[in-house]
Amino acid sequence: MKLEIKLLLVEDDPSDRQGFEQSVTRFNHENGANFTVVAFDTLQATLDKLDSSFDCAVIDMKLGDQGGEGNKILEVLDKANFRMPVVVLTGTPDEADSEFVHIDVKKKGDAEHSEILKDFHQVHSSGLTKVMGGRGIIEKSLSKVFRHNLLSQKNAWKAYGQLDSERSERALMRHVMNHLISMVDMEEENCFPEEFYIHPPVDEGLRTGSVVRAKDRSEFFVVLTPLCDLTKRHDGEFNARKVMLCRISALEECYEELPESKNNSKGRAALRKNLLSNAKGSYHFLPNTDFFDGGYLDFENLTSIPKSQFNDHFSAPSLQISPAFIKDIVARFSAYFGRQGQPVLTQPSE
């Protein structure tokens, strides 16, 4: 059974509205899709019926005499946290205000309706709106956590809130996130590279797993200072005297570290295989994505810098390695330097 994709269309011109609806009918027939259009021709009618049930939206800007009325819809979508892809399709693209939500602005006559629908369909098929949308998995999961877990603990959290409401709120957020993570199968054998990172990072604060760039050269590093030493105190400072960093090497740089006897096609192929499978203890593979080239953490290429000098030499974090993956990196990093090895035992001659 095909899942319905509910599309909000806001267009005051009858011919433009009819033309888009005809494009939807044709797209459904040609692609086996199931778009259902809910169309409005005025700003007020749209605002009266706007809710979280929509999966995507196409919005005109000029819905009145002044122009730019479509921005009011964008503002409501943003403030109500209605998470869905939005295309502004208008004859006056300069009027669109992208402050409120991430939107794609297209000019009437230049944009193909089929391309807009194709993008919506692919986004929906990816699961993005089914997870993040107002009717999505996260909303359902949050409701389950609230009903089955948190309500039974409310007396304890009420007490924490009386002591320090801000701290209680932060703790509740962590607690809820832990419940959500426990609902996900973290033993999934195959993951996608984008899952490895949080991009862009939630803020500019340093954490274990923050990826930073040296300001004077094109080199990237991962922060490996323990998180407890990077947690800011009430005065805004953290405990660590220095920030420990591990350099990210490109594959060619890893080849250069091979001994001369193994720096050949066979040795390079073996090293590459070991690197990609994390079979070499002194390295850890970081996958590449559209926003990051990836590379290999070289546990033997460490540096540290006083925290007072960090901002002079390194940029703010450009991305963050996700918690589930940074734990594995820290464990392998610790195991590499904690290993003792087995000495060669000399057997007494008989």
C-alpha positions in Angstrom: 0.0 0.0 0.0 1.4 3.4 -1.0 1.7 5.9 1.8 -0.2 9.2 1.2 2.0 12.3 0.9 -0.1 15.2 2.0 1.0 18.4 0.1 0.0 21.9 1.2 -0.5 24.2 -1.8 -1.0 27.9 -1.2 -1.7 29.8 -4.5 -4.2 32.6 -5.1 -4.1 32.4 -8.9 -6.7 29.9 -10.1 -4.9 28.9 -13.3 -1.6 28.4 -11.4 -3.3 26.4 -8.7 -5.1 24.2 -11.3 -1.9 23.8 -13.3 0.0 22.5 -10.2 -2.8 20.1 -9.3 -2.8 18.7 -12.8 1.0 18.2 -12.5 0.4 16.3 -9.3 -2.1 14.0 -11.0 0.3 13.3 -13.9 3.2 12.7 -11.5 1.2 10.2 -9.4 0.1 8.3 -12.6 3.6 8.2 -14.1 5.6 7.4 -10.9 3.2 5.4 -8.8 3.2 8.1 -6.2 0.3 9.1 -3.9 0.4 12.8 -3.5 -2.8 14.3 -2.1 -3.1 18.1 -2.5 -4.8 20.4 0.0 -5.0 23.8 -1.7 -5.8 27.2 -0.2 -6.1 30.5 -2.1 -5.9 33.0 0.8 -3.5 33.7 3.7 -6.2 33.4 6.4 -7.7 30.2 5.0 -4.2 28.7 5.1 -3.5 29.8 8.7 -6.9 28.5 9.9 -6.2 25.0 8.6 -2.4 24.8 9.0 -1.3 21.9 11.2 1.3 19.1 11.5 -0.4 16.7 9.2 1.3 18.0 6.1 4.4 16.3 4.6 5.5 19.1 2.3 4.4 22.5 1.0 4.4 24.7 -2.1 3.7 28.4 -1.1 3.2 31.5 -3.2 4.5 34.8 -1.8 1.9 37.2 -3.1 -1.4 36.4 -1.5 -2.7 40.0 -1.2 -2.3 43.6 -2.3 1.0 44.2 -0.4 3.0 41.1 -1.5 5.1 38.9 0.7 2.1 37.5 2.6 3.5 34.0 2.2 6.2 34.9 4.7 3.6 34.8 7.4 3.0 31.1 6.6 6.7 30.5 6.8 6.9 32.2 10.2 4.0 30.0 11.5 5.7 26.9 10.2 8.9 27.8 11.9 7.4 28.8 15.3 5.2 25.7 15.4 8.1 23.4 14.5 6.3 21.9 11.5 9.2 20.0 10.0 8.8 19.4 6.3 10.4 20.5 3.0 9.0 23.8 1.7 9.2 25.3 -1.8 8.3 28.9 -2.4 7.0 29.0 -5.9 6.4 32.6 -6.8 6.7 35.3 -9.4 8.4 37.6 -6.8 11.2 35.4 -5.3 13.0 38.4 -3.8 10.1 38.8 -1.3 10.8 35.4 0.3 12.3 35.6 3.8 14.5 32.5 4.5 14.9 33.5 8.2 12.1 31.3 9.4 12.7 27.9 7.8 15.0 26.2 5.4 13.2 26.8 2.1 13.9 26.4 -1.6 12.8 29.5 -3.6 11.9 29.0 -7.2 10.4 31.4 -9.7 7.2 30.6 -11.6 7.9 29.7 -15.2 11.5 28.6 -14.4 10.7 25.7 -12.2 9.4 22.3 -13.4 6.6 21.1 -11.2 7.7 17.5 -11.8 11.2 18.3 -10.3 9.6 19.8 -7.2 7.4 16.7 -6.8 10.3 14.3 -7.5 12.3 16.0 -4.7 9.4 15.8 -2.2 8.9 12.1 -3.1 12.5 11.2 -2.6 12.6 13.0 0.7 9.5 11.2 1.9 10.9 7.8 0.6 14.1 8.4 2.6 12.1 8.4 5.8 13.2 12.0 6.7 9.6 13.4 7.1 8.3 10.0 8.4 10.9 10.3 11.2 11.0 14.1 11.8 7.5 15.2 10.7 4.7 16.2 13.0 3.2 12.7 12.7 6.6 11.0 12.6 8.4 8.3 14.5 10.1 10.7 16.9 6.8 12.3 17.9 5.3 8.9 18.6 8.4 7.7 20.5 8.4 10.9 22.6 4.8 10.2 23.5 5.6 6.7 24.5 8.5 7.8 26.7 6.3 10.4 28.3 3.5 8.0 29.1 5.3 4.9 30.0 8.5 6.2 31.5 8.5 9.8 32.7 5.1 10.1 34.2 5.8 7.4 36.7 9.0 9.4 37.7 7.3 12.8 37.9 7.7 13.2 41.7 11.4 12.8 41.5 11.7 15.3 38.7 9.4 17.7 40.5 11.8 17.7 43.4 14.8 18.2 41.1 13.0 21.1 39.5 12.4 22.8 42.8 16.2 22.7 43.5 17.4 23.9 40.1 14.9 24.1 37.2 17.5 24.8 34.6 19.7 21.8 35.6 16.5 19.6 35.9 15.5 20.6 32.3 19.0 19.7 30.9 19.0 16.4 32.8 15.5 15.6 31.5 16.7 16.2 28.0 19.6 13.8 28.5 17.2 11.3 30.1 14.7 11.4 27.2 17.5 11.1 24.6 18.8 8.0 26.4 15.3 6.5 26.2 15.1 7.3 22.4 18.5 5.8 21.8 17.5 2.6 23.6 14.6 2.3 21.1 17.0 2.2 18.2 18.9 -1.0 17.3 22.5 0.2 17.9 23.7 -3.3 16.9 22.8 -2.6 13.3 25.6 -4.1 11.2 25.6 -1.5 8.5 25.3 2.2 9.0 25.4 5.2 6.6 28.4 7.6 6.8 26.2 10.5 7.7 25.2 8.8 10.9 28.8 9.0 12.0 28.7 12.8 12.4 26.6 15.7 13.8 26.9 18.4 11.2 26.8 21.2 11.8 27.6 20.8 15.6 24.9 21.9 18.0 27.2 24.7 19.3 30.8 25.8 19.2 31.8 24.2 22.5 34.5 21.6 22.5 33.6 18.0 23.2 35.4 14.7 22.9 35.1 14.0 19.2 34.9 17.6 18.0 36.6 17.9 14.5 38.6 21.1 14.2 40.9 22.6 11.6 44.3 24.2 12.1 44.1 27.9 11.2 47.6 28.0 9.5 47.3 24.8 7.4 44.8 22.5 5.9 44.9 19.8 8.6 42.1 18.5 10.6 42.2 17.1 14.1 39.8 15.3 16.5 39.6 16.3 20.1 40.4 13.4 22.4 40.4 15.1 25.8 38.0 13.3 28.1 34.5 14.9 28.1 34.6 15.3 31.9 37.6 17.6 31.6 35.8 19.7 28.9 32.6 20.3 30.8 32.4 24.0 31.6 32.2 25.1 35.2 30.1 27.9 36.5 32.8 30.4 35.5 32.7 29.3 31.9 36.0 27.4 32.0 36.7 23.7 31.8 39.1 21.7 34.0 41.6 20.5 31.3 44.8 22.5 31.2 45.5 21.4 27.7 43.4 20.2 24.8 44.6 16.8 23.3 44.2 16.4 19.6 44.7 13.5 17.2 45.5 14.3 13.6 43.3 13.0 10.7 45.6 11.6 7.9 44.7 11.1 4.3 45.2 7.6 2.8 48.4 8.7 0.9 49.8 10.0 4.2 49.2 6.5 5.8 51.1 4.9 2.9 54.0 7.2 3.6 54.3 5.7 7.1 54.9 2.2 5.7 58.4 0.8 6.0 60.3 0.8 2.7 60.0 -3.0 2.4 56.2 -2.8 2.4 55.7 0.4 0.5 54.6 -1.2 -2.7 51.3 -2.1 -4.4 50.8 -5.2 -2.4 51.7 -3.6 0.9 49.5 -0.6 0.2 46.5 -2.7 -0.8 46.9 -4.7 2.5 47.2 -1.5 4.5 44.1 0.0 2.8 42.1 -3.1 3.6 43.2 -3.1 7.2 42.4 0.7 7.5 38.9 0.4 6.1 38.1 -2.5 8.4 39.7 -0.8 11.5 42.0 -3.8 11.7 45.1 -1.7 12.3 45.3 -0.7 16.0 47.1 2.6 15.5 44.5 4.1 13.1 40.7 4.6 13.1 38.7 5.1 9.9 36.5 8.2 9.5 34.0 7.9 6.6 33.7 10.6 4.0 30.4 12.4 3.2 29.3 15.4 1.1 30.4 17.7 3.9 33.5 16.0 5.2 36.4 14.2 3.3 37.0 11.8 6.2 40.3 10.1 6.7 42.1 8.1 9.3 42.8 9.0 12.9 46.5 8.4 13.5 46.9 7.5 17.2 50.6 8.0 16.9 50.2 11.6 15.7 49.0 13.4 18.8 49.4 17.0 19.9 48.3 19.1 22.9 47.9 22.8 23.2 47.1 25.0 26.3 43.5 25.8 26.4 44.3 29.5 26.5 46.0 29.2 23.1 43.5 26.9 21.4 41.4 29.6 19.7 44.5 31.2 18.3 45.6 28.1 16.5 42.4 26.1 15.8 38.9 26.9 14.4 35.7 26.3 16.1 34.4 22.7 15.6 33.1 22.1 12.1 31.4 18.9 13.0 31.1 16.4 15.9 31.5 12.6 15.8 28.3 11.1 17.1 28.4 9.7 20.7 27.9 6.1 19.6 30.9 6.2 17.4 33.2 8.4 19.6 32.9 5.8 22.3 34.4 3.2 20.0 37.2 5.5 19.0 38.1 6.3 22.7 38.0 2.6 23.5 40.4 1.7 20.7 42.6 4.7 21.5 42.8 3.5 25.1 43.4 -0.1 24.1 46.2 0.9 21.7 48.2 2.8 24.4 47.2 0.5 27.2 48.4 -2.7 25.5 51.5 -4.3 27.1 52.3 -6.9 24.5 53.8 -10.3 25.0 57.6 -10.5 25.5 59.5 -13.2 23.6 60.0 -16.1 25.9 63.3 -17.9 25.6 63.0 -21.6 26.2 65.8 -23.3 28.1 67.8 -25.6 25.9 67.4 -29.2 26.6 
